[in-house]
């Protein structure tokens, strides 16, 4: 849910034509079979997410309900669209259309998947929709696996079958359909599979709500959930502990952090997002970043307009152009390199502040100023995207 704000007209048209959800697996339905949207645990229809009051939210987090137009940083049209997308059946129908279109346009995925191996673990990015990534994370010793953000259940199921693994867990970063839309179909297919995520987001089929810092084991793998609100109020990222396989930690960042970018602030203030980004950076420079979208080229191009004299940024942009020309994935990067070119992680840098024409006010807290810098970078990025 980051590139979809222009789709309202198509969405409404789809709603007019909708005759019920399509089957998730693309094969003829056996008599009496139940599929996505027809199951007893109905995943579609209005999904009014929880509207947390002050209770249940991490300390210092401000939740901005989408209907509070005055407070929400989005433009009124964006607020209306976002409410439709997240709170009504139209959002689900829009997602179904996205899946169908992407399968037609990219029958083999938008990018060539490049698996990453460490002793005992394999990480397989699965390109889905037009720019999303799901990730299959496999304990190769036991063939048990988890999937992060299964947007398109058909693509994820194909990877599960090809790898010959047992799906034990779905880790869902947030409620947006392009990250959670495959939960129901995969749960139906893999009865013992659990769905993890935050109870503060309306995640479909959530079976195991997680608290901040809670850990989950899948075979020999250990994942830690971190609450990272801002994009949505219940956004969570998952960190795979690298210790057991003598590798770096792996951050599955959903729509918190992208290569050279960060997610839009749909349900949080710049201060909240800044705190979440700081938490991610605290994971350490060697941490591998596995983001929820393939946005590298767009984000790096935008960043290079802000920082005209940043060799690390220029080098990464050249590399990404080459990668994307060959339809290769740009992930993973490391949190160390992200800090050299990602403007959303460089709010403390005087060069960036100067480029934005911002100066810290007398008596202004450094973090308050950084939040102001973040807000301005985000605003410019939103405008950049719109053109
Ligand atoms: Zn999202």
Boltz pocket constraint, residues with backbone or C-beta under 6 A from the ligand:
constraints:
  - pocket:
      binder: B
      contacts: [[A, 1], [A, 2], [A, 174], [A, 176], [A, 179], [A, 231], [A, 255]]
      max_distance: 6.0
